[in-house]
Amino acid sequence: MKALKGSAEERSLLQRYTSELNSQEDELATLKKQLADLEGKRAQSQTAFADLVYHFDFDGDI
């Protein structure tokens, strides 16, 4: 970077790196939201399953 100090190439490179970082941060935020949503759905499913098992009634002879 010292060789490019203050040049148009440096500004272009910094702009590219900043743009890539912004895109990665946006993608990370999206993935975190998706993960939180999926964890919520999993918790709901586990609760529903536990409720189903708890209320399961077997009337047959063993």
N, C-alpha and C positions, 0 to 999 in steps of 0.2 A: 504494500500500500504506500510505502514511502516514495517509491518511484512514480506513483500516480498522484501524489499529494496535490490536491487543488485542481486537478485536470478534469476535463469533461469526461474522460474515461472513468475516473474515480467517482464522480457524481452519478454516472450511469450505473456503475457497479453497485454503489450504495443504494441507489433507487431500486435496482433489481433485487438486492438482498432484502431490503425493507418490504418490498412487494411480496416476495416469497414468504417472509416471516409473517406478514399480515394474513396471507392465505392459510398458512399452517395454523396460526392462532384461531382463525375462524373455523377451520376444520376441527380443531381440538375442542372448541366450544360446542360445536354441533354434536360431536361424539360424546362429550360429557352429558349433554342434554338427553341424547338417545339412551345412554347408559342409565341415567336416573329414571327415565320413563320405563325402561325394561325392568329395572330393579323394583319399581312400584308395581308393575304388572305381575312380576314373579311373586312378590309378597301377597298380592291379592289372590293369585292362584293357589299359593300354599295355604292361605287361610281358608279358601273355599274347599280345598282338598281335605284339610284337617277337619272341617265341619262335616263334610260328607262321610269321612271315616268315623267320626264321633257318633253320627246319627245312623250309621249303617245298622240294619236290623236283619238278622239271619233267622228265618223261621223254620228252616229244614232240620231233619233229624241228623244227628251226627253218629 
